[in-house]
């Protein structure tokens, strides 16, 4: 399995954990909620869904046609039966095995979860992720970007004299993009730590479990990850 297809499967399982969906509705959610999938097509989604069904992580059920389904979009999902003159479409539902598999994926904190596209997908489901796992992913991502900054800085120092003004400005822009994300990660990490410390020090905290989806300490502004596509070096 390619890294990108693995990210897509993770995102599909995460969205279907929230509620069952048609293939068309899934594609819309992937496009609007997870910008990293803006360019993918029905031809990419449908094989992914079939694989997840074959693995026992999803089941297919007949459902009504989405009211805003555009002409031709039905090719993304297999027809089930005729309903009120229109063809019903398949609804995909997460199985118990699929939920267990998704929760296992959520617990992973290895280097893959720090990379650009995978991190964006992981961050989109932080509301379903345990706090300690969130911290490890955030700290790993920060470490990866700090390493990237060191390499970019060293490369710029070696090549500065050979670069024209525009190429030099592009390199600086790339470094600024990475620096901006590091600052954002620092804020998130500090917020997570503050929330955890607050729970530990509060009288009620000892009787509460540290569960996923708690907003404690998160900055109150938008927390979408900076777009890594602005980076000019990896």
N, C-alpha and C positions, 0 to 999 in steps of 0.2 A: 504494500500500500504506500502511495506517495504521501509526503508530509501534508500537502494541501488537501488531499482527499481525507486524510485522518482528521484534519481540522474541521472539514465540512461535516463529517460524521459526528464529531463531538458537538458541533453547533446544532445540528438537526436533533440529536438526542436531547440536548438542553432545552430547545424550544418546545419539543413535544412533551417534555416533563411538565411544562406549564399547562398544556391542554392539547387534545388531538387537533389535527389540522389537515386540510387538503394540501396537495402538492403546490398548488398555485399560491395559497395563503402562506405556506412555508417559504416559498421563494420571496414573497413580499417582505416577510419578517426578516429574512436573512439579509435582504438588500437594505432595509430601513434601520434595523437594529444593529446589524454587524456590517459596517461599511466595507470590510475586507472582502466581502462577497459581491460587491457591486457588479463585477463584470461576468459573473458566472451565469450559465444558461440552464434551461430545463434539461438539456441533453447531459448536463453534469449532475443535476439533482436526482433525476429519475434512477440512474444506475446506483447511486448512493442509497436511495430508499430501498431498492430491490435487495441490495446487499444486506442492509440492516434487517429487512424482513427475513431473508434467508438465514441470518444468524440468530433469529428468534428474539431480537431486541424490539421489533415493531410488529404490529399486526395490521392488516388491511381490513377496513370495514366500509360498506357502502354508505354514502352520505349525499346530502343535497348539493347542488351546484352553487358555488359562491355567487352572490348576486352581481359582483363586479368582474366576473371572469371574462376577459377579452376573447375575441374570436381566435381560435387556434391554440389558446393556452391549455386546453384540455388534453393536449398531447403529452403534457407533463405527468399526467396521472392516468391510470388505466380505467376504461369505462367499466361500470359494474352492471347497471340495468337501466331500463327506460323509466323515467319518472316525470310525469306531467308533461310529456312531449319533449323533455330534454334528457340527456344522458346523465345519470348520476355519476359522481366521481368518487374515487377512493379517499377515505379518511384514514390517516395514519395515527395509530395510538401506541404509546409506549407500553411495553410489557413489564412485568415484575423483573424479569431478567435484564431488560433494557435499562430500567431504573438502577438496578444494582451495578450494571456495567458503567453507566454514566457517573454514578457516585464514585466508582473506582477511578475513573478518569479524572474526576475533580480532585482526587487526593494526590495526583501526581505533581511533583514539584521539581522535576529534573530539568536539565538544560533546554530541552525542547520548549518548555513552557515559558522560557525567557525570550525566545526569538520573536521577531516583529509580528508576523501574522498570528502565530499561536498565542502570544501574549494578549493580543487584542481580543481574541475569542475567549480566552480564559477570563479576562477582565470583565467581559460582558456578562459572565455568569458568577461573578464574585458574590452576588446576593444569595447564591445557593452553596457557597463554599465556606468551609470552616475557617475561623479566624487565623489559626496557626498556619494553615495552608496558604491563606492569602498573604500572610507575612513572608513566608518563604518564597513565594512567587515574586512578590514585590522586591524583596531584597536581592533575589537572583537576577531579576531584570535590571535593577540598578547596577549591580556588579557588572553585568554584561555591557551596559552602556558606558560605564566608566572605563572599561577595557577598550571599548571602541573609541572613546574620546582620546585616550592615550595614543592609540595608533594613528588617529587622524592628526593629532597635534605633531607627532613625530614625523609623519609624512609631509605635513605642511612645512615644517622647519627645513626638511631636506630639499624640497622642491620650490620653495617660495621664490627664489631668484629666477627660476626658469618659467614661471607662470605669468601670463598676461593678466591685466587687471580684472577682466571678467571671470576668468577661471579661478583666480584668487578669491574673488568675491563669492563665487559659487562654493568654494571650499569653506569659507568662513560661514556662509549660510548653513551648510551642512552641520558644522560644529555647533552653531547656535541652536539648531533644531534639537540636537542630542542633549546639549546643556539644559535646554528648556524642559525636556522630558525628565532629566535627572532631578531638576528642582521640583517638578510635579510629583515624582516618585518619593522624594524626601518628605513632602507634605503629607502624602498618603500614609507613608510608613509611620510618621510621627503621630498622625491622627489615629491609626490603628493601635499604636502603643498607648496613647492617651486614653482611648476607649477601654482597652484591656485593663490598664492601671486603675481607671475609675471604677470598673466593675469589681476589681479585687479589693479596693479600699472602701466601697460602699457597704453599709450594714446588710443590705439585701443581696449583695453580690455573692456571698458565700452559699446562698441557697439557690442560685441560678446557674444553669448550665451555659457554657460558652458555645452557642449554636451558630449555624450559618445564617446569613441574611440580616445580621444586626447592624444598624446604621451608626452605632456608638462611635463618636469621635470623627466621623468622616467630614471633610470640608463641605460646607453647605452650598457651594457653587457646583457647576457641572463638572463631572469627573470622567468624561470620556478621555481615553488615552490620546495623547498627541499623535497625529498621523505619522507613522514611521517612514512613509513614502517620501517625506521631505529630506531624509538623510541622503547625503551624496556618497557616503562610504559605509561599509559594513565592518 
